[in-house]
Amino acid sequence: MKFVQKYRFAARLWKETKGQDLIEYALMAGFVAVAAGAVMPGVGENISQIFSKISSSLGSAASQGS
């Protein structure tokens, strides 16, 4: 019986698409930032600083959440 419940949960999770758009937009913004950094060398350093700030913010948020 537990197997059936796990299977149903996995099937519902697989069909869930609510957060998909947000992830796609975030990936697209990342690709645009990387392309801009490659095309305009002066912007590359600023983009690197922004990504490091985001990374440290996410890291501190993750440590506070657990």
C-alpha positions as CSV (number, residue, x, y, z in Angstrom):
1,M,0.0,0.0,0.0
2,K,2.8,2.4,0.8
3,F,4.3,1.8,-2.7
4,V,1.0,2.9,-4.3
5,Q,1.0,6.1,-2.2
6,K,4.6,6.8,-3.1
7,Y,3.8,6.2,-6.8
8,R,0.8,8.6,-6.7
9,F,2.9,11.3,-5.0
10,A,5.7,10.9,-7.5
11,A,3.2,11.1,-10.4
12,R,1.6,14.3,-9.0
13,L,5.1,15.8,-8.5
14,W,6.1,15.0,-12.0
15,K,3.1,16.7,-13.4
16,E,3.6,19.9,-11.3
17,T,4.7,22.8,-13.4
18,K,3.9,25.9,-11.3
19,G,7.5,26.8,-10.6
20,Q,8.8,26.0,-14.1
21,D,8.4,29.5,-15.5
22,L,10.4,31.1,-12.7
23,I,13.3,28.7,-13.3
24,E,13.2,29.3,-17.0
25,Y,13.3,33.1,-16.6
26,A,16.2,32.8,-14.1
27,L,18.2,30.6,-16.5
28,M,17.5,33.0,-19.3
29,A,18.7,36.0,-17.2
30,G,21.9,34.0,-16.4
31,F,22.6,33.2,-20.0
32,V,22.1,36.9,-21.0
33,A,24.4,38.0,-18.2
34,V,27.1,35.5,-19.3
35,A,26.7,36.6,-23.0
36,A,26.9,40.3,-22.0
37,G,30.1,39.5,-20.0
38,A,31.6,37.8,-23.0
39,V,30.7,40.6,-25.4
40,M,31.6,43.5,-23.2
41,P,34.7,42.7,-21.1
42,G,34.2,45.7,-18.7
43,V,30.8,44.3,-17.7
44,G,32.2,40.8,-16.9
45,E,33.8,41.9,-13.6
46,N,30.5,43.6,-12.5
47,I,28.5,40.5,-13.4
48,S,31.0,38.4,-11.4
49,Q,30.5,40.6,-8.4
50,I,26.7,40.4,-8.7
51,F,26.8,36.6,-8.9
52,S,29.1,36.3,-5.9
53,K,26.7,38.6,-3.9
54,I,23.8,36.4,-4.9
55,S,25.7,33.3,-4.0
56,S,26.6,34.6,-0.5
57,S,23.0,35.7,0.1
58,L,21.6,32.3,-0.9
59,G,24.2,30.6,1.3
60,S,23.4,32.7,4.3
61,A,19.6,32.2,3.7
62,A,20.1,28.4,3.4
63,S,22.1,28.3,6.7
64,Q,19.4,30.2,8.5
65,G,16.6,28.0,7.2
66,S,18.1,24.8,8.5
